[in-house]
Amino acid sequence: MGPRRWWGRLLLAGLLLGAQSMSGAVQADPAPFCGDDQSPEWLDAFAPLSAQLGDTMGQPVECPHQATDSQDTLQQTSTGLAVLRATSGVPTFTDGTTRWALTSGGLVSWSGPSLDPPRRELPCSRQPVRGFGLIFGTQDDAYDLLGCPGAGETGLDVAVQRFEHGWMVWEGKHSYVPPTIYVLFEDDQHYARFDDTYSPSADPLSGPFVAPPGLLQPQAGFGKVWREGTAVGVRDRLGWATGAEADGQGSIEGFQHGHMLWTPNPREVFVLAATTNDRPPQVLQVWRAYVDTYTD
């Protein structure tokens, strides 16, 4: 290569490098799972656990994201991995050897492959029975969400309807509580509570919507909440009903932090928990649904 050509290329490279430096074209890539203008920050549910563990938990190095093989929410840290368990709403952290979790009973630690803390002796003076007892005794998160049972199980009228992305459940009047509709969202496992204000003489049976083939528009009380619950996005978040509403004689049992509700068709046990002053702040109207497998 001749000296003039070599010098020309060197000069061109210098000019390009200078222009690149002046324009700021070389920029750091965003952290994993973060947007272009987003930096890693703790998921709200991880903040209380971070306050407990301090340097052990480190700092987030990526934005929260859903696991590929579960509904858990993950966030890599400078010292390990934080996991928000979808089954219990409990925040956990592991450094690869030890695991920690912030439960309703406080901070616990354990080792081994289990993502959840070991089941402990429950400090309850009585245990629920039948289907409620089976769920309470076999599902590790039931006590964490509900605490101990209260006076016992009672019967009541119920109705339930399955949707594309959740449920609607109706409780008839009980213990001076008016008829209530619960909207159970699958996107975050939280629920919204509505008084059932449907009146056949004042409210339409259904709205001006046409459901896609194979799906249904909810009617009556469920339909009113589905149409009018815009503050929490009921219709957009639930989608269409996948089957007809079913009613029957169910049962309910109160607990320290919520209640269990049994529906006969389909046979389901719904856990409906709510935040109280002595609960971790990440537990906010959390629900679970379990197929009732109890037999006499």
NORZI-V749695 format. One record per pair of residues at least 4 apart in sequence whose ideal C-beta (glycine too) atoms are under 8 Angstrom apart, sorted by sequence separation. I is the first residue (numbers start at 1). J is the second residue. D is the distance in whole Angstrom. If there is no record, write none. Layout:
i->I j->J d->D
i->I j->J d->D
//
This chain:
i->1 j->5 d->5
i->2 j->6 d->7
i->3 j->7 d->6
i->4 j->8 d->6
i->5 j->9 d->7
i->6 j->10 d->6
i->7 j->11 d->6
i->8 j->12 d->6
i->9 j->13 d->6
i->10 j->14 d->6
i->11 j->15 d->6
i->12 j->16 d->6
i->13 j->17 d->6
i->14 j->18 d->6
i->15 j->19 d->6
i->16 j->20 d->6
i->17 j->21 d->6
i->18 j->22 d->6
i->19 j->23 d->6
i->30 j->34 d->5
i->34 j->38 d->4
i->42 j->46 d->5
i->43 j->47 d->8
i->45 j->49 d->8
i->46 j->50 d->6
i->47 j->51 d->6
i->48 j->52 d->7
i->49 j->53 d->6
i->50 j->54 d->7
i->53 j->57 d->4
i->67 j->71 d->7
i->76 j->80 d->8
i->77 j->81 d->7
i->85 j->89 d->7
i->94 j->98 d->7
i->102 j->106 d->7
i->103 j->107 d->8
i->110 j->114 d->7
i->114 j->118 d->7
i->128 j->132 d->4
i->129 j->133 d->4
i->130 j->134 d->7
i->131 j->135 d->7
i->132 j->136 d->6
i->133 j->137 d->6
i->134 j->138 d->6
i->135 j->139 d->5
i->140 j->144 d->7
i->141 j->145 d->6
i->142 j->146 d->6
i->143 j->147 d->7
i->163 j->167 d->6
i->173 j->177 d->7
i->185 j->189 d->7
i->199 j->203 d->5
i->211 j->215 d->5
i->218 j->222 d->4
i->219 j->223 d->4
i->220 j->224 d->7
i->221 j->225 d->7
i->222 j->226 d->6
i->223 j->227 d->6
i->224 j->228 d->6
i->225 j->229 d->5
i->229 j->233 d->8
i->230 j->234 d->7
i->233 j->237 d->5
i->234 j->238 d->6
i->235 j->239 d->8
i->241 j->245 d->8
i->254 j->258 d->8
i->255 j->259 d->6
i->263 j->267 d->7
i->275 j->279 d->5
i->279 j->283 d->5
i->1 j->6 d->5
i->20 j->25 d->5
i->21 j->26 d->8
i->30 j->35 d->7
i->34 j->39 d->7
i->42 j->47 d->5
i->66 j->71 d->7
i->67 j->72 d->4
i->76 j->81 d->6
i->77 j->82 d->6
i->84 j->89 d->7
i->85 j->90 d->5
i->94 j->99 d->5
i->102 j->107 d->6
i->103 j->108 d->6
i->122 j->127 d->8
i->128 j->133 d->4
i->143 j->148 d->8
i->162 j->167 d->6
i->163 j->168 d->7
i->173 j->178 d->6
i->185 j->190 d->6
i->198 j->203 d->5
i->200 j->205 d->8
i->211 j->216 d->5
i->218 j->223 d->4
i->229 j->234 d->3
i->230 j->235 d->8
i->232 j->237 d->7
i->254 j->259 d->5
i->255 j->260 d->7
i->262 j->267 d->8
i->263 j->268 d->5
i->20 j->26 d->6
i->30 j->36 d->6
i->34 j->40 d->6
i->66 j->72 d->7
i->67 j->73 d->7
i->75 j->81 d->7
i->76 j->82 d->8
i->84 j->90 d->8
i->85 j->91 d->8
i->93 j->99 d->7
i->94 j->100 d->8
i->101 j->107 d->7
i->127 j->133 d->6
i->136 j->142 d->5
i->161 j->167 d->7
i->171 j->177 d->8
i->173 j->179 d->5
i->185 j->191 d->7
i->211 j->217 d->5
i->217 j->223 d->7
i->228 j->234 d->8
i->229 j->235 d->7
i->253 j->259 d->6
i->262 j->268 d->7
i->275 j->281 d->7
i->31 j->38 d->8
i->50 j->57 d->5
i->66 j->73 d->6
i->67 j->74 d->5
i->74 j->81 d->7
i->75 j->82 d->5
i->84 j->91 d->5
i->85 j->92 d->6
i->92 j->99 d->6
i->93 j->100 d->5
i->100 j->107 d->6
i->101 j->108 d->5
i->110 j->117 d->5
i->135 j->142 d->6
i->136 j->143 d->7
i->160 j->167 d->6
i->161 j->168 d->5
i->172 j->179 d->6
i->184 j->191 d->5
i->185 j->192 d->7
i->210 j->217 d->8
i->252 j->259 d->6
i->253 j->260 d->5
i->262 j->269 d->5
i->263 j->270 d->7
i->30 j->38 d->7
i->31 j->39 d->7
i->42 j->50 d->6
i->49 j->57 d->7
i->65 j->73 d->7
i->66 j->74 d->7
i->74 j->82 d->7
i->83 j->91 d->8
i->84 j->92 d->8
i->92 j->100 d->7
i->93 j->101 d->8
i->100 j->108 d->7
i->101 j->109 d->8
i->110 j->118 d->6
i->128 j->136 d->5
i->160 j->168 d->7
i->171 j->179 d->7
i->183 j->191 d->6
i->209 j->217 d->5
i->218 j->226 d->5
i->226 j->234 d->6
i->227 j->235 d->7
i->252 j->260 d->7
i->261 j->269 d->7
i->262 j->270 d->8
i->275 j->283 d->5
i->31 j->40 d->5
i->64 j->73 d->5
i->65 j->74 d->6
i->74 j->83 d->6
i->82 j->91 d->7
i->83 j->92 d->5
i->92 j->101 d->4
i->100 j->109 d->5
i->108 j->117 d->5
i->127 j->136 d->7
i->160 j->169 d->5
i->170 j->179 d->7
i->171 j->180 d->5
i->182 j->191 d->5
i->183 j->192 d->5
i->217 j->226 d->8
i->225 j->234 d->6
i->226 j->235 d->5
i->252 j->261 d->5
i->260 j->269 d->6
i->261 j->270 d->5
i->274 j->283 d->8
i->275 j->284 d->5
i->64 j->74 d->7
i->65 j->75 d->8
i->73 j->83 d->7
i->74 j->84 d->8
i->82 j->92 d->7
i->83 j->93 d->7
i->91 j->101 d->7
i->99 j->109 d->7
i->127 j->137 d->7
i->136 j->146 d->8
i->159 j->169 d->7
i->160 j->170 d->7
i->170 j->180 d->7
i->171 j->181 d->8
i->182 j->192 d->7
i->183 j->193 d->8
i->207 j->217 d->7
i->251 j->261 d->8
i->252 j->262 d->7
i->260 j->270 d->7
i->273 j->283 d->6
i->274 j->284 d->7
i->275 j->285 d->7
i->64 j->75 d->5
i->72 j->83 d->5
i->73 j->84 d->4
i->82 j->93 d->5
i->83 j->94 d->7
i->90 j->101 d->5
i->91 j->102 d->5
i->98 j->109 d->6
i->99 j->110 d->5
i->158 j->169 d->7
i->159 j->170 d->4
i->170 j->181 d->5
i->171 j->182 d->7
i->182 j->193 d->6
i->183 j->194 d->7
i->206 j->217 d->5
i->250 j->261 d->6
i->251 j->262 d->5
i->260 j->271 d->6
i->261 j->272 d->6
i->274 j->285 d->5
i->63 j->75 d->7
i->72 j->84 d->6
i->81 j->93 d->7
i->90 j->102 d->7
i->98 j->110 d->8
i->99 j->111 d->7
i->158 j->170 d->6
i->169 j->181 d->7
i->170 j->182 d->8
i->181 j->193 d->8
i->182 j->194 d->8
i->206 j->218 d->8
i->226 j->238 d->7
i->250 j->262 d->5
i->260 j->272 d->8
i->273 j->285 d->7
i->274 j->286 d->8
i->62 j->75 d->6
i->72 j->85 d->6
i->73 j->86 d->7
i->80 j->93 d->6
i->81 j->94 d->6
i->90 j->103 d->6
i->98 j->111 d->6
i->99 j->112 d->8
i->136 j->149 d->7
i->158 j->171 d->6
i->168 j->181 d->6
i->169 j->182 d->5
i->180 j->193 d->6
i->181 j->194 d->5
i->206 j->219 d->5
i->250 j->263 d->5
i->258 j->271 d->7
i->259 j->272 d->6
i->272 j->285 d->8
i->273 j->286 d->5
i->46 j->60 d->8
i->62 j->76 d->5
i->72 j->86 d->5
i->80 j->94 d->5
i->97 j->111 d->7
i->103 j->117 d->7
i->157 j->171 d->8
i->158 j->172 d->7
i->168 j->182 d->7
i->180 j->194 d->7
i->181 j->195 d->8
i->205 j->219 d->5
i->250 j->264 d->6
i->258 j->272 d->5
i->273 j->287 d->7
i->60 j->75 d->5
i->61 j->76 d->5
i->71 j->86 d->4
i->80 j->95 d->4
i->99 j->114 d->8
i->101 j->116 d->7
i->105 j->120 d->8
i->156 j->171 d->6
i->157 j->172 d->3
i->167 j->182 d->8
i->168 j->183 d->6
i->169 j->184 d->7
i->180 j->195 d->6
i->181 j->196 d->5
i->205 j->220 d->6
i->248 j->263 d->7
i->249 j->264 d->7
i->258 j->273 d->4
i->272 j->287 d->5
i->60 j->76 d->7
i->61 j->77 d->6
i->67 j->83 d->8
i->70 j->86 d->6
i->77 j->93 d->7
i->79 j->95 d->6
i->80 j->96 d->6
i->99 j->115 d->8
i->101 j->117 d->5
i->156 j->172 d->5
i->167 j->183 d->8
i->168 j->184 d->7
i->179 j->195 d->7
i->180 j->196 d->6
i->207 j->223 d->7
i->248 j->264 d->4
i->257 j->273 d->5
i->258 j->274 d->5
i->271 j->287 d->6
i->60 j->77 d->6
i->61 j->78 d->6
i->132 j->149 d->8
i->156 j->173 d->8
i->166 j->183 d->7
i->167 j->184 d->4
i->178 j->195 d->6
i->179 j->196 d->4
i->203 j->220 d->8
i->206 j->223 d->5
i->246 j->263 d->8
i->248 j->265 d->5
i->257 j->274 d->6
i->270 j->287 d->6
i->271 j->288 d->4
i->42 j->60 d->6
i->46 j->64 d->8
i->59 j->77 d->6
i->60 j->78 d->8
i->99 j->117 d->8
i->156 j->174 d->5
i->166 j->184 d->5
i->178 j->196 d->7
i->205 j->223 d->7
i->247 j->265 d->8
i->255 j->273 d->8
i->257 j->275 d->8
i->270 j->288 d->7
i->271 j->289 d->8
i->40 j->59 d->8
i->41 j->60 d->6
i->58 j->77 d->4
i->59 j->78 d->5
i->124 j->143 d->8
i->166 j->185 d->5
i->204 j->223 d->8
i->222 j->241 d->8
i->246 j->265 d->4
i->257 j->276 d->6
i->270 j->289 d->5
i->271 j->290 d->7
i->40 j->60 d->4
i->57 j->77 d->6
i->58 j->78 d->4
i->64 j->84 d->8
i->154 j->174 d->7
i->165 j->185 d->7
i->166 j->186 d->5
i->200 j->220 d->8
i->207 j->227 d->5
i->246 j->266 d->7
i->256 j->276 d->8
i->269 j->289 d->7
i->40 j->61 d->6
i->43 j->64 d->4
i->58 j->79 d->4
i->119 j->140 d->5
i->122 j->143 d->5
i->128 j->149 d->5
i->132 j->153 d->6
i->165 j->186 d->5
i->166 j->187 d->8
i->203 j->224 d->6
i->268 j->289 d->5
i->269 j->290 d->5
i->40 j->62 d->6
i->41 j->63 d->8
i->57 j->79 d->6
i->58 j->80 d->7
i->60 j->82 d->8
i->126 j->148 d->8
i->127 j->149 d->7
i->165 j->187 d->6
i->198 j->220 d->6
i->257 j->279 d->6
i->268 j->290 d->7
i->269 j->291 d->8
i->40 j->63 d->6
i->56 j->79 d->7
i->57 j->80 d->7
i->92 j->115 d->7
i->117 j->140 d->8
i->125 j->148 d->7
i->126 j->149 d->6
i->130 j->153 d->7
i->198 j->221 d->4
i->217 j->240 d->7
i->218 j->241 d->5
i->222 j->245 d->6
i->268 j->291 d->6
i->269 j->292 d->5
i->55 j->79 d->8
i->92 j->116 d->8
i->116 j->140 d->5
i->124 j->148 d->4
i->129 j->153 d->7
i->197 j->221 d->8
i->215 j->239 d->8
i->216 j->240 d->6
i->217 j->241 d->7
i->267 j->291 d->7
i->268 j->292 d->6
i->38 j->63 d->6
i->57 j->82 d->7
i->116 j->141 d->8
i->123 j->148 d->7
i->124 j->149 d->7
i->128 j->153 d->7
i->196 j->221 d->5
i->198 j->223 d->8
i->215 j->240 d->4
i->216 j->241 d->4
i->220 j->245 d->8
i->266 j->291 d->8
i->267 j->292 d->4
i->90 j->116 d->7
i->122 j->148 d->7
i->170 j->196 d->7
i->198 j->224 d->5
i->215 j->241 d->7
i->216 j->242 d->7
i->219 j->245 d->7
i->257 j->283 d->8
i->90 j->117 d->8
i->197 j->224 d->7
i->215 j->242 d->6
i->216 j->243 d->7
i->218 j->245 d->7
i->34 j->62 d->7
i->35 j->63 d->8
i->45 j->73 d->8
i->88 j->116 d->7
i->212 j->240 d->7
i->216 j->244 d->7
i->32 j->61 d->8
i->33 j->62 d->5
i->34 j->63 d->4
i->46 j->75 d->6
i->87 j->116 d->8
i->211 j->240 d->5
i->31 j->61 d->6
i->32 j->62 d->4
i->33 j->63 d->4
i->43 j->73 d->6
i->85 j->115 d->6
i->211 j->241 d->8
i->262 j->292 d->6
i->31 j->62 d->5
i->32 j->63 d->7
i->33 j->64 d->7
i->85 j->116 d->6
i->194 j->225 d->5
i->31 j->63 d->6
i->33 j->65 d->4
i->43 j->75 d->6
i->83 j->115 d->7
i->42 j->75 d->7
i->49 j->82 d->7
i->40 j->75 d->8
i->194 j->229 d->7
i->46 j->82 d->5
i->57 j->93 d->5
i->56 j->93 d->8
i->192 j->229 d->7
i->46 j->84 d->7
i->43 j->82 d->8
i->45 j->84 d->5
i->56 j->95 d->7
i->105 j->144 d->8
i->53 j->93 d->6
i->104 j->144 d->5
i->181 j->221 d->6
i->192 j->232 d->5
i->43 j->84 d->6
i->103 j->144 d->5
i->104 j->145 d->8
i->181 j->222 d->7
i->49 j->91 d->5
i->179 j->221 d->8
i->183 j->225 d->6
i->192 j->234 d->7
i->48 j->91 d->7
i->49 j->92 d->8
i->57 j->100 d->8
i->72 j->115 d->8
i->104 j->147 d->7
i->32 j->76 d->7
i->45 j->89 d->7
i->49 j->93 d->6
i->56 j->100 d->8
i->181 j->225 d->5
i->46 j->91 d->5
i->45 j->91 d->5
i->183 j->229 d->7
i->46 j->93 d->8
i->53 j->100 d->6
i->52 j->100 d->8
i->183 j->232 d->7
i->52 j->102 d->6
i->168 j->218 d->7
i->187 j->237 d->6
i->49 j->100 d->7
i->90 j->141 d->7
i->164 j->215 d->7
i->170 j->221 d->6
i->183 j->234 d->5
i->49 j->101 d->8
i->88 j->140 d->7
i->89 j->141 d->8
i->170 j->222 d->7
i->185 j->237 d->5
i->49 j->102 d->5
i->87 j->140 d->8
i->88 j->141 d->3
i->185 j->238 d->7
i->48 j->102 d->6
i->53 j->107 d->8
i->87 j->141 d->5
i->90 j->144 d->6
i->168 j->222 d->5
i->52 j->107 d->5
i->163 j->218 d->8
i->183 j->238 d->7
i->85 j->141 d->8
i->88 j->144 d->6
i->89 j->145 d->7
i->88 j->145 d->7
i->161 j->218 d->6
i->168 j->225 d->7
i->49 j->107 d->8
i->168 j->226 d->7
i->161 j->222 d->6
i->159 j->222 d->8
i->168 j->238 d->7
i->166 j->237 d->7
i->165 j->237 d->6
i->166 j->238 d->5
i->165 j->238 d->5
i->164 j->238 d->7
i->165 j->239 d->5
i->163 j->238 d->4
i->164 j->239 d->3
i->163 j->239 d->6
i->164 j->240 d->6
i->163 j->240 d->7
i->164 j->241 d->8
i->168 j->245 d->8
i->170 j->247 d->8
i->163 j->241 d->5
i->164 j->242 d->6
i->174 j->252 d->6
i->162 j->241 d->7
i->163 j->242 d->6
i->161 j->241 d->5
i->162 j->242 d->5
i->162 j->243 d->5
i->171 j->252 d->7
i->191 j->272 d->7
i->161 j->243 d->7
i->161 j->244 d->7
i->161 j->245 d->4
i->160 j->245 d->7
i->161 j->246 d->7
i->159 j->245 d->6
i->160 j->246 d->6
i->184 j->270 d->7
i->159 j->246 d->7
i->160 j->247 d->8
i->159 j->247 d->4
i->182 j->270 d->8
i->158 j->247 d->7
i->159 j->248 d->8
i->157 j->247 d->7
i->158 j->248 d->6
i->171 j->261 d->7
i->182 j->272 d->6
i->157 j->248 d->8
i->158 j->249 d->7
i->157 j->249 d->6
i->158 j->250 d->3
i->169 j->261 d->7
i->193 j->285 d->7
i->156 j->249 d->8
i->157 j->250 d->7
i->192 j->285 d->7
i->155 j->249 d->6
i->156 j->250 d->6
i->169 j->263 d->7
i->190 j->284 d->6
i->191 j->285 d->5
i->155 j->250 d->7
i->156 j->251 d->7
i->190 j->285 d->5
i->191 j->286 d->8
i->155 j->251 d->5
i->156 j->252 d->6
i->190 j->286 d->6
i->191 j->287 d->5
i->154 j->251 d->6
i->155 j->252 d->8
i->189 j->286 d->6
i->190 j->287 d->7
i->153 j->251 d->5
i->154 j->252 d->6
i->189 j->287 d->6
i->153 j->252 d->7
i->154 j->253 d->7
i->189 j->288 d->7
i->89 j->189 d->7
i->153 j->253 d->4
i->152 j->253 d->7
i->169 j->270 d->6
i->86 j->189 d->6
i->150 j->253 d->7
i->151 j->254 d->7
i->158 j->261 d->7
i->160 j->263 d->5
i->167 j->270 d->8
i->184 j->287 d->5
i->149 j->253 d->6
i->150 j->254 d->4
i->158 j->262 d->8
i->159 j->263 d->8
i->162 j->266 d->8
i->149 j->254 d->7
i->150 j->255 d->6
i->158 j->263 d->5
i->160 j->265 d->8
i->182 j->287 d->7
i->184 j->289 d->7
i->149 j->255 d->5
i->150 j->256 d->7
i->158 j->264 d->8
i->160 j->266 d->7
i->148 j->255 d->7
i->147 j->255 d->5
i->148 j->256 d->5
i->160 j->268 d->7
i->146 j->255 d->4
i->147 j->256 d->3
i->146 j->256 d->7
i->147 j->257 d->5
i->146 j->257 d->5
i->145 j->257 d->7
i->146 j->258 d->5
i->145 j->258 d->7
i->146 j->259 d->8
i->146 j->260 d->7
i->71 j->189 d->8
i->132 j->251 d->8
i->132 j->253 d->5
i->167 j->289 d->7
i->136 j->260 d->8
i->128 j->253 d->6
i->135 j->260 d->7
i->146 j->271 d->6
i->145 j->271 d->6
i->146 j->273 d->6
i->132 j->260 d->5
i->145 j->273 d->4
i->142 j->271 d->6
i->132 j->262 d->7
i->131 j->262 d->6
i->128 j->260 d->7
i->135 j->269 d->5
i->135 j->271 d->7
i->132 j->269 d->7
i->131 j->269 d->6
i->145 j->283 d->7
i->145 j->286 d->6
i->145 j->288 d->7
i->142 j->288 d->8
i->141 j->288 d->7
i->139 j->288 d->8
i->139 j->290 d->7
i->104 j->257 d->8
i->135 j->290 d->5
i->134 j->292 d->8
i->134 j->293 d->7
i->134 j->294 d->5
i->131 j->292 d->5
i->133 j->294 d->8
i->131 j->293 d->8
i->131 j->294 d->4
i->130 j->294 d->5
i->104 j->278 d->8
i->104 j->279 d->6
i->104 j->280 d->6
i->103 j->280 d->7
i->102 j->280 d->6
i->104 j->283 d->7
i->91 j->280 d->8
i->90 j->280 d->8
i->91 j->282 d->6
i->90 j->282 d->8
i->89 j->282 d->6
i->89 j->283 d->5
i->89 j->286 d->5
i->84 j->282 d->8
i->87 j->288 d->7
i->48 j->280 d->6
i->48 j->281 d->6
i->48 j->282 d->7
i->44 j->281 d->8
i->45 j->282 d->4
i->44 j->282 d->7
//
